[in-house]
Structure formats: C-alpha cells, structure tokens
Amino acid sequence: MWGVAPRNSHDRRDRTPSIDSVSLAIIEQLQEDGRRPYAAIGKAVGLSEAAVRQRVQKLLDHGVMQIVAVTDPLTVGLRRQAMVGINVEGDLDPVADALTAMEEVEYVVMTAGSFDLLIEIVCEDDDHLLEMINKRIRTLPGVRTTESFVYLKLRKQTYTWGTR
C-alpha cells in the first residue's frame, strides 16, 4: 500500500507551520494514493502541477508529512507484532531514545496513565519477540517493567489522521 504518514518527530509542534485547506486537500489526495501524479492532484484541488509540486515539497521540508511505502508485515516475513507498555524509573528520554534506535520498534509514545511508554514492535516470529523483550528492552537502564500485548489479527490500519 502507498500512503502518507506523519513524520516521526518529538518536536514537530514547535516547528510545524499552519496548514491551509488547500494543503490539507493535497495531503488527503496523497493519503489515498501516495503515487498520484501532481497534475491529477492539481486538478482535484484547483492548482497547477507546479504549484502542487511546490506545496508538497514545503510539506516535506517542514516535516508535516513524508511519503512512504507501507507494507503488510506478514507479506515480508514479519509474523509477530506487539504493543509493549513500559514503566521507567527516572528520566524517560534515554529509554525512549534507545528504543527509537531499535530497528524492530515502529513507534515510541510517551504516555500518561498505566505506562510511561508505549511501543509497537514488529518481529519475525515469537523467538524474535522474546529476544527483543527479554534481552534488549528489559535490560535497558531505567526500564522497571514491561507488559506485552501480542497482536492476533490486525483489523484496521489507516494513515488519514490530521485531515478529517
């Protein structure tokens, strides 16, 4: 699937410009099909191809969005996904930074509630998941506890937030 996802940046609110309705319409077009030609987008939003190209580049440059290929993990040999709740002693930043650096970790969220951090990890199989949790996550300095939520079936995954 092709799509547009928000850029992963912990400080994006400090540097994100305000977005007008035309830019939102461009983002919606790209969320439907990240390979849609600029000319087709221009026709849909009432701009020239060149104007769309400029706006898309600005959105990319300002970190408002990124255009990526979104895969189904199962089709590329990654058969185990899990959400992991993590409680941390002390400063969250070093733990969040270490998790962010791990290839298997898809996203890291600092939260208020039962967990200090929530992460999503994608692994090859259960052995890989166990290695990630037991050897790499639980051994990080500051990690106090973890709780894993293994995905049995993914029913919905969209990337259309921010425009509706």
N, C-alpha and C positions, 0 to 999 in steps of 0.2 A: 504494500500500500504506500502511496505517496501522500505526504501531508506536510503541514507546517506546525511546528511545536514552539512553545515559548522558549526563549533562550534561558539556559540554566545559569542564573547569576544571583547571588545573595544580596547584591546591592542595586538591583535593577530599578527600584522605585526612585532611587536618588538621581538616576540619570535618564530615565525614560521620558521622552517628550510627550506632550499631549497629542492624541491621535484624533484626527477629524473623521467624519463619516465616510469620506472617500477612501481614506487609507484603511478604515475598518472593512469597507466593501472589497478592497483589494485583498486583504487578509482572508476574508471569507472565501473569495474565489480560489485562493491558493490552498486553503484548508480542504476544499472539495477535491482539488487536483493540483498538487504541487508542481506539475509539469505543464500546466495550462499556459499557452502562449500569451505573451504580453499583449498582442493585438486583440485576442479574444477577451482578455480581462478589460482592456481599454474600451472595447465595445460595450461590455456589460456595465461599466462604471462611468462611462461618458468622458474618457480621456484618450489621448493619443497613446500609441505604443511607447513612444519616447518618454512621455510623462509617467506612464506606469513603471517603466524601467527605472526612472529616477526615484520614484517613491519607494519601490521595492528595495532599491539599493540603500536608501536612507533608513528604512525599517531594519534592514540587516545591519547596517553600520551602527545604529543606535541600540542594537541588542533587543529590539522589540520582538523579533522572531528569527527563526532560522528555518531553512528549507532542508528537510531530511527525508531519507527513505526509511519508513517504519516497517520493520519485518515482524512476522509472526515467529516468536522464538521456537515453536515446535518444528517449523519447516526448515530451520537452520541448525537443528540438532540440540537445542537447549530445551530439555524436557521438564525442568523443575523451576518454578517461580515461587517466591515467598516474600511476604511483608514481614519485617522484623522490627519489633518495638525494642528500644534500647533505653536503659536508665544509666545515667552517668553521674559519677562523683566529680564535683568541681566544674571547671570550665568546659562547656560543650564544644567550643571551636576546635581544639586539637583533635577530638574524636571525630567530629563532622568532617574535618579536613582529611583525616586518614581514611575514612570511609569513602569520601568523594574520590580519592585516588585509586580505589579498587575498581578494576575493570568490570567485575560482575555486578557492581552496585549501580543501578539505573537512576535512582534519585535518593536524595537525602533531605529530610524535612525536620526542622526544629519545631517542636510542638509544645503546647500547654495541655496538661492532662495526665493520663496514666504513664506516658512515656516522655522522655526528653527528646528522643529522636525516633523517627520512623524511616526505614529504608526499604527499598524494593531491590531484591537481588534475583538474577537470572542465572541458572546453573545448568550444567549438562545433565545431571542426574542427582539422586539422593546422596550418593557418596560425596559429590562435589559440594552440595548444600551443607552437609555435615562438616566437611573440611572448612568451608567458609565460616560457619558459625562457631565451631569449636576451636579451630586453630588460628583464625585470622581476626574475627570480630571480638570474641570473648577475651582474647589475650591483649587487646588494645589497652594501654594505660588509661584509667578512668572509667572503663566500662564496668558497671556494677552488675546489671542483669540484662538478659535478653528474653524475649518471648517471640516465637516464630509462628506465623500464620501461613501455612503451605496452601498454594492455590490448587484447587482441584479442577476448576474449569473457569475460563475467562468468558464472561457473558457480554461484556460491553467495554470498549476502549475507544475513546474519541479524543480528538485534539481541537475541539471547536470553542473552547472557553475564551472569553475576552471579547467576543464579537456579538454575542446574543444577549 
